[in-house]
Amino acid sequence: MARQPRLSLSDQLHHVLLSGNNGQPVFADSADRVLFVALLSTHAQAQGVALHAWALMPDHIHLLLTPQRDGALSLCMQAVGRAYVQAFNRRHGRRGTLWEGRYRSTVLEPDAWLLRAMVWLDTHPQRSLLAQGQGLEQAPGAGNGAHPWVTAGHYLGLAPCKAITVPPQYWALGNTPFAREAAYRTLLEQGCDAASIRALTEAARKGWVLGSDGFVAQLQGVTPRRLGKAKPGRPVRAVGDLGK
């Protein structure tokens, strides 16, 4: 079965997933991560893509962003992917591919899913350490919520980042910076529930839109690509076809 084209819709919130080939690391050290963020910022600005959040894990990368014109997301991700691999290979004396095929992407309904997705990304390193049987104290910045390779530090007022475009759903958390930061810290402490994590993970890997029926139907009106799972069961056949 042919792969469906990736979703890339202007003015819509996208979740992008980049994975290392065969699970290999895509970052060797902090300098690699600094380079990736710099390239991402440069090409996002050049193509008109708003960056909201990221999580730079050892073998994969999550991004939340909004392309502001058709085709901007693909142009941005292709440019970042090529430039980073070239620099990574030069720096570490290696050859060949780094990514596991093309990036994956899907669209999220912002009001329902943006903050949940941000919390998922910003708590990803801590969850990963716990899954490995390590304590949270072993995560850099875990004591104040400002892990260096997620964007929580920006939203908590601890590590401002000019590359980030703050989404309206975050502004709605409070009338002052202190109120918004406190509200977001509470969300981080509560974490992302298991059902939401499963939904976000499946949507990212399979490219299904994550949102209400009305939101999905609205998007389906502007793209011929199927945006959700097919309904279970065999298709209903016309009466004239029953003997075939």
PASE-683558 format. One record per residue: residue number from 1; residue in one letter; x, y, z of N, C-alpha, C, O, CB in turn. Coordinates in steps of 0.2 Angstrom, whole numbers, plus 5000, padded with zeros to 4 digits. Atoms other than C-alpha are relative to their C-alpha. Glycine has a CB too. Layout:
BEGIN
n,res,npx,npy,npz,capx,capy,capz,cpx,cpy,cpz,opx,opy,opz,cbpx,cbpy,cbpz
NUM,A,X,Y,Z,X,Y,Z,X,Y,Z,X,Y,Z,X,Y,Z
...
***
This chain:
BEGIN
n,res,npx,npy,npz,capx,capy,capz,cpx,cpy,cpz,opx,opy,opz,cbpx,cbpy,cbpz
1,M,5004,4994,5000,5000,5000,5000,5004,5006,5000,5009,5007,5004,4995,5000,5006
2,A,4996,4994,5001,5007,5017,4995,4999,5004,5006,4994,5005,5009,4998,5004,4994
3,R,5001,4996,4994,5011,5029,5009,4996,5006,4998,4996,5009,4993,5007,5002,5003
4,Q,5003,4993,5001,5000,5044,5011,5005,5006,5001,5010,5005,5004,4994,5000,5006
5,P,4995,4994,4999,5008,5061,5009,4999,5003,5007,4994,5002,5010,4998,5005,4995
6,R,5000,4997,4993,5013,5070,5025,4995,5006,5000,4994,5009,4994,5007,5002,5002
7,L,5004,4994,4999,5001,5083,5031,5004,5006,5001,5009,5006,5004,4995,4999,5006
8,S,4997,4993,5000,5007,5101,5028,4995,5005,4998,4994,5007,4992,5006,5000,4996
9,L,5005,4996,5001,4993,5113,5030,5002,5007,5003,5003,5007,5009,4993,4998,5003
10,S,4998,4993,4997,4996,5132,5032,4995,5002,5006,4989,5000,5006,5000,5005,4994
11,D,5003,4997,4995,4991,5140,5048,4997,4995,5005,4992,4996,5008,4994,5005,4998
12,Q,5002,5006,4996,4988,5123,5057,5006,4998,5004,5012,4998,5002,4997,4994,4996
13,L,4995,5003,4995,4997,5116,5072,5003,4993,4998,4998,4989,4997,4998,5000,5007
14,H,4997,5006,5002,5009,5102,5067,5004,4997,5005,5008,5001,5009,5004,5000,4993
15,H,4995,5003,4996,5018,5089,5077,5004,4996,4996,5002,4992,4992,4996,4995,5005
16,V,4995,5003,5004,5033,5083,5069,5005,4995,5004,5007,4997,5009,5005,5005,4996
17,L,4996,5005,4997,5043,5067,5073,5006,4999,4995,5005,4997,4990,4997,4994,5002
18,L,4994,5002,5004,5061,5064,5067,5004,4995,5004,5005,4996,5010,5005,5006,4999
19,S,4997,5005,4996,5069,5048,5072,5007,4998,4997,5008,4998,4991,4996,4994,5000
20,G,4994,5002,5002,5087,5041,5071,4999,4993,4996,4995,4989,4998,5005,4999,5005
21,N,5000,5006,5004,5090,5027,5058,5002,4994,5004,5007,4994,5007,5005,5001,4994
22,N,4999,5006,4996,5088,5010,5066,5001,5002,5008,5005,4998,5011,5006,4996,4998
23,G,4999,4998,4993,5087,5019,5083,5006,5003,5002,5008,5004,5008,4998,4994,5004
24,Q,4994,4998,4998,5104,5026,5082,4999,5007,5003,4995,5011,5001,5005,5000,4994
25,P,5000,4994,4997,5108,5042,5092,5000,5006,4994,5004,5005,4989,5005,5001,5005
26,V,5000,4994,5005,5105,5059,5082,5004,5005,5003,5006,5010,5000,4993,5002,4998
27,F,4996,4995,4997,5115,5069,5095,5006,4996,5004,5004,4991,5008,4996,5004,5005
28,A,4995,5003,4996,5132,5065,5102,5002,5004,5006,5004,5001,5011,5006,4999,4996
29,D,4998,4996,4994,5134,5079,5114,4995,5007,4999,4991,5008,4995,5007,5002,5000
30,S,5004,4994,5000,5127,5096,5118,5001,5005,4994,4997,5008,4992,5002,5004,5007
31,A,4998,4996,5006,5136,5105,5104,4995,4998,4994,4993,5002,4990,5007,4999,4998
32,D,5005,5003,5005,5125,5094,5092,4993,5003,5001,4990,5005,4996,5000,4993,5000
33,R,5007,4997,4999,5109,5100,5100,5000,5007,4999,4995,5010,4996,4998,4998,5007
34,V,4999,4993,5001,5115,5118,5100,4999,5001,4992,4996,5006,4990,5006,5003,5003
35,L,5000,5000,5007,5118,5116,5081,4993,4999,4997,4991,5003,4993,5005,4996,4997
36,F,5007,5002,5003,5101,5108,5078,4995,5006,5001,4992,5008,4997,4998,4993,5003
37,V,5004,4994,4998,5092,5122,5087,5001,5006,4995,4997,5009,4993,5000,5002,5007
38,A,4999,4994,5004,5101,5135,5077,4998,4999,4993,4995,5004,4990,5008,5001,5000
39,L,5002,5001,5007,5098,5127,5060,4992,5000,5000,4989,5003,4995,5002,4993,4998
40,L,5007,5000,5000,5080,5124,5065,4997,5008,5000,4992,5009,4997,4997,4996,5006
41,S,5002,4993,5000,5078,5143,5070,5001,5003,4994,4996,5007,4991,5003,5003,5006
42,T,4999,4996,5007,5086,5149,5054,4996,4998,4995,4993,5003,4991,5007,4998,4998
43,H,5005,5002,5006,5076,5139,5042,4993,5001,5001,4989,5002,4997,5002,4992,4998
44,A,5007,4998,4999,5060,5141,5051,4998,5007,4999,4993,5008,4996,4998,4998,5008
45,Q,5001,4993,5002,5062,5159,5050,5000,5002,4993,4996,5006,4990,5005,5005,5004
46,A,4999,4999,5007,5067,5159,5032,4993,4997,4996,4992,5000,4991,5006,4996,4997
47,Q,5005,5003,5004,5052,5148,5027,4993,5002,5003,4988,5001,5000,5000,4993,5000
48,G,5006,4998,4997,5039,5156,5038,4996,4995,5004,4990,4993,5003,4995,5003,4995
49,V,5003,5006,4996,5036,5142,5051,5001,5003,5007,5007,5004,5010,5004,4994,4999
50,A,5000,4998,4993,5032,5147,5069,5002,4994,5005,4999,4989,5004,4994,5003,5003
51,L,4998,5005,4996,5041,5136,5082,4997,5001,5007,4998,5007,5010,5008,5000,5001
52,H,5003,4999,4994,5032,5133,5098,5003,4996,5006,5004,4998,5011,4993,4997,5000
53,A,4996,5005,4995,5041,5118,5107,5004,4995,4997,5002,4993,4991,4994,4997,5005
54,W,4996,5006,5002,5053,5104,5105,5003,4996,5006,5003,4998,5011,5006,5003,4996
55,A,4996,5005,4995,5061,5089,5114,5005,4997,4996,5003,4993,4991,4995,4995,5003
56,L,4994,5003,5004,5078,5084,5108,5002,4994,5004,5007,4994,5008,5006,5005,4999
57,M,4999,5006,4997,5079,5066,5114,5006,4997,4997,5008,4999,4991,4994,4995,5000
58,P,4994,5003,5003,5095,5055,5111,4999,4998,4993,5004,4999,4989,5003,4995,5004
59,D,5001,5003,5007,5088,5046,5096,4994,5002,4996,4992,4999,4991,4999,4992,5001
60,H,5005,4997,5004,5073,5056,5091,4998,5007,5002,5001,5009,5007,4994,4996,5000
61,I,5001,4993,4999,5066,5074,5090,4992,5001,4999,4989,4998,4994,5004,5004,4995
62,H,5007,4998,5001,5048,5080,5093,5000,5008,4999,5004,5012,5002,4996,4998,5006
63,L,5001,4993,5002,5043,5097,5086,4993,5002,5000,4989,4998,4998,5004,5003,4994
64,L,5007,4997,5001,5027,5108,5088,5001,5006,4996,5005,5011,4999,4996,5001,5007
65,L,4999,4994,5004,5026,5121,5075,4994,5001,4995,4990,4997,4994,5006,4999,4995
66,T,5006,4998,5005,5014,5131,5063,5003,5003,4994,5006,5008,4994,4996,5005,5004
67,P,4997,4997,5006,5019,5134,5045,4995,5005,4998,4988,5004,4998,5000,4994,4994
68,Q,5004,4995,5002,5012,5150,5039,4998,5001,4993,4994,5006,4991,5003,5007,5002
69,R,5002,5000,5007,5011,5146,5021,5000,4993,4997,5004,4989,5000,5004,5005,4995
70,D,5000,5006,5003,5008,5131,5010,5007,4998,4998,5011,5002,4995,4996,4999,4994
71,G,4993,5003,5001,5024,5120,5008,5006,5002,5004,5011,5000,5004,5002,5003,4993
72,A,4995,4998,4996,5033,5129,5021,5003,4995,5005,5009,4995,5006,4998,5006,5005
73,L,4998,5006,4995,5034,5114,5033,5005,4996,4997,5011,4994,4999,4995,4996,5003
74,S,4996,5004,5004,5042,5103,5020,5007,5003,4998,5012,5000,4999,4997,4997,4994
75,L,4993,4996,5002,5055,5116,5014,5004,5001,5006,5010,5000,5006,4998,5006,4997
76,C,4996,4999,4994,5060,5119,5032,5003,4994,5003,5009,4994,5004,4995,5003,5006
77,M,4997,5007,4997,5062,5101,5038,5005,4997,4995,5010,4994,4997,4994,4995,5001
78,Q,4995,5003,5004,5071,5096,5022,5007,5004,5001,5012,5001,5001,4997,5001,4993
79,A,4994,4996,4999,5083,5110,5024,5004,4999,5006,5010,4998,5006,4999,5008,4999
80,V,4997,5001,4994,5086,5107,5042,5003,4993,5000,5009,4992,5003,4995,5001,5006
81,G,4997,5007,5000,5088,5088,5040,5006,4999,4996,5011,4996,4998,4995,4996,4997
82,R,4994,5000,5004,5101,5090,5026,5006,5003,5003,5011,5001,5003,4999,5003,4993
83,A,4995,4996,4997,5111,5104,5034,5003,4996,5006,5009,4996,5008,4998,5007,5001
84,Y,4998,5003,4993,5111,5095,5051,5004,4993,4998,5010,4992,5002,4994,4998,5004
85,V,4996,5006,5002,5117,5078,5043,5007,5001,4998,5012,4998,5000,4996,4995,4995
86,Q,4993,4998,5002,5131,5086,5034,5005,5002,5005,5010,5000,5005,4999,5005,4994
87,A,4996,4998,4995,5137,5095,5049,5002,4995,5005,5007,4994,5007,4997,5006,5003
88,F,4999,5005,4996,5135,5080,5060,5005,4995,4998,5010,4993,5001,4993,4996,5002
89,N,4995,5004,5003,5145,5069,5048,5007,5003,5000,5012,4999,5002,4998,4998,4993
90,R,4993,4997,5000,5159,5081,5046,5003,5000,5008,5009,4999,5009,4999,5008,4998
91,R,4998,4999,4993,5160,5084,5065,5002,4993,5003,5007,4993,5007,4995,5003,5004
92,H,4999,5006,4996,5160,5066,5070,5004,4995,4995,5004,4989,4997,4994,4997,5002
93,G,4996,5004,5004,5170,5059,5055,4996,4994,4997,4999,4988,4997,5006,4998,5003
94,R,5004,5006,5002,5156,5048,5048,4997,5001,4993,4997,5007,4991,4994,4998,5005
95,R,5004,4999,5006,5146,5045,5032,4993,4997,5000,4992,4993,5005,5004,4997,4994
96,G,5006,5004,5000,5129,5040,5027,4994,5004,5003,4995,5009,5006,5000,4993,5003
97,T,5007,4997,4997,5111,5043,5033,5000,5000,5007,5004,4997,5011,4994,4996,4997
98,L,5001,5000,4993,5106,5048,5050,4993,4999,5002,4992,4996,5007,5002,5007,5002
99,W,5007,5000,4999,5087,5049,5049,4997,4993,4998,5000,4990,4993,4997,5006,4997
100,E,5004,5006,5002,5075,5034,5048,4995,5003,4995,4989,5004,4997,4997,4997,5006
101,G,5004,4998,5005,5068,5039,5032,4997,5007,5000,5001,5011,5003,4993,4996,4999
102,R,5003,4993,5000,5057,5055,5030,4997,5001,5007,4995,4997,5011,4995,5001,4995
103,Y,5003,4999,4994,5050,5064,5045,4993,4999,5000,4990,4998,4994,5001,5008,5001
104,R,5007,5001,4999,5033,5061,5051,4996,5006,5003,4999,5010,5006,4998,4994,5005
105,S,5003,4994,4998,5020,5074,5054,4992,4999,5000,4990,4995,4996,5001,5006,4996
106,T,5007,5000,5000,5002,5077,5059,4997,5006,5002,5001,5011,5005,4997,4994,5004
107,V,5003,4994,4998,4990,5091,5063,4996,4999,5007,4993,4994,5007,4995,5003,4995
108,L,5004,5000,4993,4983,5094,5081,4995,5006,5000,4997,5011,4998,5005,5000,5006
109,E,5004,4995,4999,4968,5104,5085,5003,5004,5006,5003,5001,5012,4992,4997,5002
110,P,4996,4996,4995,4976,5118,5095,4997,5001,5007,5000,4999,5012,5002,5007,4998
111,D,5003,4999,4993,4963,5122,5109,5000,4994,5004,5000,4994,5010,4993,5003,4999
112,A,5001,5006,4997,4961,5104,5113,5007,4996,5002,5007,4993,5007,4996,4995,4996
113,W,4994,5004,5000,4979,5097,5111,5006,5004,5001,5011,5001,5003,5000,4996,4994
114,L,4994,4996,5000,4992,5111,5111,5004,4999,5007,5009,4997,5007,5000,5007,4998
115,L,4997,5000,4994,4995,5112,5129,5002,4993,5003,5007,4992,5006,4996,5004,5005
116,R,4999,5007,4998,4994,5093,5132,5006,4998,4996,5011,4995,4999,4994,4996,4998
117,A,4994,5002,5004,5007,5091,5118,5006,5003,5003,5012,5000,5003,4999,5002,4993
118,M,4995,4997,4997,5018,5104,5126,5003,4997,5006,5009,4996,5007,4999,5007,5001
119,V,4998,5003,4993,5018,5096,5143,5003,4993,4998,5008,4991,5001,4993,4999,5004
120,W,4997,5006,5002,5021,5079,5134,5007,5001,4998,5012,4997,5000,4996,4997,4995
121,L,4993,4999,5002,5037,5086,5126,5004,5002,5005,5010,5000,5006,5000,5005,4994
122,D,4996,4997,4994,5043,5096,5141,5001,4995,5005,5006,4996,5009,4997,5006,5002
123,T,4998,5005,4995,5042,5081,5152,5003,4993,4997,5004,4988,5001,4993,4998,5004
124,H,4997,5006,5003,5049,5068,5140,5006,4998,5003,5007,4992,5004,5001,5001,4992
125,P,4993,5003,4997,5067,5067,5147,4999,4997,5006,5002,4992,5008,5005,5006,5000
126,Q,5001,5003,4994,5060,5064,5164,4997,4993,5000,4999,4989,5004,4996,5005,5005
127,R,5004,5006,5001,5048,5051,5159,5005,4994,4997,5005,4988,4999,4994,5000,4995
128,S,4996,5004,5003,5062,5043,5149,5005,4997,5005,5007,4991,5006,5004,5003,4994
129,L,4995,5002,4995,5074,5042,5164,4996,4995,5005,4999,4990,5007,5002,5006,5004
130,L,5004,5004,4995,5060,5035,5175,4999,4993,4997,4999,4988,5000,4993,5003,5002
131,A,5001,5007,5003,5057,5021,5162,5006,4996,5000,5006,4990,5000,4998,5002,4993
132,Q,4994,5003,4999,5075,5017,5163,5002,4998,5007,5008,4996,5008,5006,5004,4997
133,G,4999,5002,4993,5074,5015,5182,5005,5005,5003,5007,5004,5008,5003,4994,5000
134,Q,4996,4994,4997,5083,5032,5185,4996,5005,5004,4990,5006,5002,5005,5003,4995
135,G,5004,4995,4996,5078,5045,5197,5000,5007,4996,5004,5008,4992,5002,5001,5007
136,L,5001,4993,5004,5072,5063,5191,5006,5004,5002,5008,5008,4998,4994,5003,5003
137,E,4994,4996,4998,5087,5070,5201,5006,4999,4995,5010,5004,4995,5002,4999,5007
138,Q,4994,5001,5005,5098,5063,5187,4999,5004,4993,5003,5004,4989,5001,4993,4998
139,A,5002,4996,5006,5089,5074,5174,5003,5007,5001,5001,5010,5005,4993,5000,4998
140,P,4998,4993,4999,5098,5091,5171,4995,5004,5000,4990,5004,4996,5005,5001,4994
141,G,5005,4995,4999,5088,5105,5177,4993,4997,5003,4988,5001,5003,4998,5003,4993
142,A,5006,5003,4997,5075,5093,5185,4997,5004,5006,4991,5004,5007,5001,4993,5001
143,G,5002,4996,4994,5075,5103,5201,4996,5006,4998,4991,5008,5003,5006,5002,5004
144,N,5004,4993,5001,5068,5119,5193,4996,4999,4993,4993,5004,4991,5005,5005,4999
145,G,5005,5000,5006,5059,5112,5177,5003,5002,4994,5000,5002,4988,4994,5003,5001
146,A,4997,4997,5006,5072,5119,5165,5005,4995,4997,5011,4997,4996,5003,5007,5002
147,H,4996,5004,5003,5079,5104,5157,5002,5003,4993,4998,5006,4990,4996,4993,4998
148,P,4997,4996,5006,5091,5111,5143,4997,4998,4993,4998,5002,4989,5007,4999,5000
149,W,5002,5002,5007,5084,5101,5128,4993,5000,4999,4991,4996,4994,5004,4994,4998
150,V,5007,4999,5001,5066,5105,5130,4998,5007,5001,5003,5011,5003,4995,4995,5004
151,T,5001,4992,5000,5057,5122,5129,4996,5002,5007,4994,5007,5007,4995,5001,4995
152,A,5003,4999,4994,5050,5121,5147,5003,5007,5003,4999,5011,5006,5000,4995,5005
153,G,4996,4994,4997,5063,5134,5153,4997,5006,4997,4997,5011,5001,5007,4999,4998
154,H,5003,4994,5003,5056,5147,5141,4993,5002,5003,4992,5007,5005,4999,4999,4992
155,Y,5007,4999,4997,5038,5145,5147,5000,5001,5007,4995,5003,5010,4996,4994,4998
156,L,5000,4999,4993,5043,5145,5165,5004,5006,5002,5005,5008,5008,5004,4994,5003
157,G,4996,4994,4999,5053,5161,5163,5007,4999,5002,5010,5004,5005,4996,5004,5005
158,L,4993,5001,4997,5070,5153,5167,5005,5000,4994,5011,5002,4996,5000,4993,5003
159,A,4995,5000,5005,5078,5152,5150,4997,5002,4993,4995,4998,4989,5003,4993,4998
160,P,5004,4997,5006,5070,5164,5137,5004,4998,4993,5010,4998,4993,5000,5007,5000
161,C,4997,5002,5006,5073,5158,5119,4996,5004,4994,4990,5004,4993,4999,4993,4998
162,K,5003,4995,5005,5070,5171,5104,4997,4996,4994,4993,4998,4991,5006,5004,4998
163,A,5002,5004,5006,5067,5156,5092,4992,4998,5001,4989,4996,4996,5004,4994,4999
164,I,5007,5003,4998,5050,5152,5101,4995,5005,4999,4996,5011,5000,5000,4998,5007
165,T,5007,4996,5000,5033,5159,5096,4995,4997,5004,4993,4991,5004,4998,5000,4992
166,V,5005,5002,4994,5022,5158,5111,4993,4999,4997,4990,5004,4994,5000,5005,5006
167,P,5007,5001,5002,5005,5151,5106,4995,5003,5004,4996,5004,5010,4998,4993,4999
168,P,5005,4997,4996,4989,5159,5111,4997,4996,5006,4995,4999,5011,4994,5002,4996
169,Q,5002,5005,4994,4984,5144,5122,5004,5001,5006,5001,5001,5012,5000,4993,4998
170,Y,4995,4999,4994,4999,5148,5133,4998,5007,5003,4997,5008,5009,5007,5000,4998
171,W,5002,4993,4998,4994,5167,5134,4994,5000,5004,4993,5003,5009,5000,5005,4994
172,A,5006,5000,4997,4977,5162,5140,5001,4997,5007,4996,4997,5011,4995,4996,4996
173,L,4999,5003,4993,4984,5153,5156,5000,5005,5005,4999,5004,5011,5007,4996,5000
174,G,5000,4995,4995,4985,5170,5165,5001,5007,4997,5003,5008,4991,5006,4999,5005
175,N,5000,4993,5002,4985,5189,5164,5007,5003,5001,5008,5008,4998,4995,5004,5004
176,T,4993,4998,4998,5003,5191,5170,5005,4995,4998,5003,4989,4998,5001,5003,5007
177,P,4994,5005,5001,5020,5182,5166,5000,4995,5006,5001,4989,5005,5006,5003,4999
178,F,5000,5004,4994,5020,5176,5184,4994,4995,5000,4995,4989,5001,5000,5004,5006
179,A,5006,5004,5000,5002,5169,5182,5001,4994,4995,4999,4989,4996,4994,5004,4999
180,R,4999,5005,5005,5006,5160,5166,5005,4995,5002,5004,4989,5001,5002,5004,4993
181,E,4995,5004,4998,5022,5153,5172,4998,4995,5006,5000,4989,5005,5006,5004,5002
182,A,5003,5004,4995,5014,5147,5188,4995,4994,4997,4995,4989,5000,4997,5004,5006
183,A,5005,5005,5003,5000,5139,5178,5003,4994,4996,5001,4989,4997,4995,5004,4996
184,Y,4997,5005,5004,5011,5130,5166,5004,4996,5005,5005,4990,5003,5005,5004,4995
185,R,4996,5004,4996,5022,5124,5180,4995,4995,5004,4997,4989,5004,5004,5004,5006
186,T,5005,5005,4997,5006,5116,5188,4999,4995,4995,4998,4989,4996,4994,5004,5002
187,L,5001,5005,5005,5003,5108,5171,5005,4995,5000,5004,4989,4999,4998,5003,4993
188,L,4995,5004,5000,5020,5101,5171,5000,4995,5005,5002,4989,5005,5007,5004,4999
189,E,5000,5004,4994,5019,5094,5188,4994,4995,5000,4995,4989,5002,4999,5004,5007
190,Q,5006,5004,5001,5002,5086,5184,5002,4994,4994,5000,4989,4995,4994,5003,4998
191,G,4998,5005,5005,5010,5078,5168,4995,4999,4995,4989,5001,4995,5003,4994,5003
192,C,5005,5002,5005,5002,5071,5153,4997,4993,5001,5001,4988,5002,5004,5000,4993
193,D,5003,5006,4998,4990,5057,5156,5001,4994,4994,5003,4996,4989,4992,5000,5000
194,A,4998,5005,5004,4993,5040,5148,4996,4999,4994,4998,4998,4988,4999,4993,5004
195,A,5004,5000,5006,4978,5041,5136,5002,5005,4995,5002,5004,4989,4993,5001,5002
196,S,4998,4995,5004,4984,5057,5129,5007,4999,4997,5008,5000,4991,5001,5007,5004
197,I,4993,5002,5003,5002,5051,5127,4999,4995,4994,5002,4995,4989,5004,4997,5005
198,R,5001,5005,5005,4995,5036,5117,4997,5003,4994,4999,5001,4988,4995,4994,5003
199,A,5003,4997,5006,4984,5047,5106,5005,5004,4996,5005,5004,4990,4994,5004,5003
200,L,4995,4996,5003,4998,5059,5103,5006,4996,4996,5008,4997,4990,5004,5004,5005
201,T,4995,5004,5003,5011,5045,5099,4997,4997,4994,5000,4997,4988,5002,4994,5005
202,E,5003,5003,5006,4999,5036,5087,4999,5005,4994,5000,5003,4989,4993,4996,5002
203,A,5001,4995,5005,4994,5052,5078,5006,5002,4996,5006,5002,4990,4997,5006,5003
204,A,4994,4998,5003,5012,5056,5075,5003,4995,4996,5005,4996,4990,5005,5002,5006
205,R,4997,5006,5004,5017,5039,5069,4996,4999,4994,4999,4997,4989,5001,4994,5004
206,K,5005,5002,5005,5002,5036,5058,4998,5006,4995,4995,5005,4990,4994,4996,5002
207,G,5002,4994,5004,4999,5054,5052,4992,5002,5000,4990,5006,4996,5002,4999,4993
208,W,5007,4998,5000,4981,5055,5058,4999,5007,5004,5003,5008,5008,4996,4994,5004
209,V,5001,4993,4997,4974,5072,5063,4997,4998,5007,4993,4994,5008,4995,5004,4996
210,L,5002,5001,4993,4971,5073,5082,4995,5006,5002,4998,5012,5003,5005,4999,5005
211,G,5005,4995,4998,4955,5083,5086,4993,4998,5000,4992,4992,4999,5001,5006,4995
212,S,5007,5001,5000,4936,5084,5087,4998,4998,4993,5001,4999,4988,4996,5006,5002
213,D,5003,5001,5006,4925,5077,5073,4999,5006,4996,5001,5005,4989,4994,4996,5001
214,G,5001,4994,5003,4921,5094,5068,5006,5003,4997,5007,5005,4991,4997,5005,5004
215,F,4994,4998,5003,4939,5099,5066,5003,4996,4995,5005,4999,4990,5005,5000,5006
216,V,4997,5005,5005,4944,5084,5056,4996,5001,4994,4998,5001,4988,4999,4993,5002
217,A,5004,4999,5005,4929,5087,5045,5002,5006,4996,5001,5007,4990,4992,5000,5002
218,Q,4998,4993,5003,4934,5105,5042,5006,4999,4996,5007,5002,4990,5001,5005,5006
219,L,4993,5001,5004,4952,5100,5037,4999,4995,4994,5002,4996,4989,5005,4997,5005
220,Q,5001,5004,5006,4945,5086,5026,4997,5004,4994,4998,5001,4988,4995,4994,5002
221,G,5002,4996,5005,4937,5099,5016,5005,5004,4996,5003,5006,4990,4995,5005,5002
222,V,4995,4996,5003,4953,5107,5011,5006,4995,4997,5011,4997,4994,5003,5005,5004
223,T,4994,5005,5003,4964,5091,5007,4996,4993,4998,4992,4991,5002,5005,4999,5005
224,P,5002,5006,5002,4960,5075,4998,5003,4994,5004,5000,4988,5004,5001,4998,4993
225,R,4997,5005,4996,4971,5065,5010,4996,4998,5005,4992,5002,5009,5007,5002,5003
226,R,5004,5003,4995,4962,5053,5022,5004,5003,5007,5010,5002,5008,5000,4993,5000
227,L,4998,4997,4994,4964,5061,5039,5000,4996,5007,5002,4998,5012,4997,5007,5001
228,G,5001,5004,4994,4959,5047,5051,5000,4993,4998,5000,4991,4992,4994,5002,5004
229,K,5001,5007,5001,4957,5029,5053,4994,4998,4996,4989,5001,4997,5000,4996,5007
230,A,5006,5003,5003,4946,5019,5042,4995,4997,5005,4998,4994,5009,5001,4995,4994
231,K,5005,5004,4996,4930,5013,5050,5001,4993,5000,5002,4990,4994,4993,5003,4999
232,P,4999,5007,5001,4931,4995,5055,4994,4997,4996,4989,4999,4996,5000,4997,5007
233,G,5005,5004,5004,4922,4982,5045,5001,5001,4992,5005,5005,4990,4993,5002,5001
234,R,5000,5000,5008,4921,4978,5026,4996,5006,4997,4991,5007,5000,4999,4993,4997
235,P,5004,4995,5004,4915,4992,5014,4993,4997,4998,4993,4991,4996,5003,5003,4995
236,V,5007,5003,5003,4896,4990,5010,5000,5000,4993,5002,5005,4990,4995,5005,5003
237,R,5000,5001,5007,4894,4984,4993,4993,5001,4997,4988,5000,5000,5002,4993,4998
238,A,5006,4998,5003,4881,4990,4981,4996,4993,4998,4999,4988,4998,5001,5004,4993
239,V,5004,5006,5001,4866,4978,4978,5002,4996,4994,5002,4990,4993,4993,5001,5000
240,G,4999,5003,5006,4871,4975,4960,5007,4996,5000,5009,4992,4996,5001,5005,4995
241,D,4993,5003,4999,4889,4969,4966,5000,4994,5004,5005,4991,5004,5005,5005,5002
242,L,5000,5005,4995,4883,4956,4978,5002,4993,4997,5004,4989,5001,4993,5000,5004
243,G,4998,5006,5003,4885,4942,4966,5007,4999,4997,5009,4994,4994,4995,4998,4994
244,K,4993,5000,5003,4903,4946,4960,5005,4998,5005,5011,4997,5003,5002,5007,4998
***
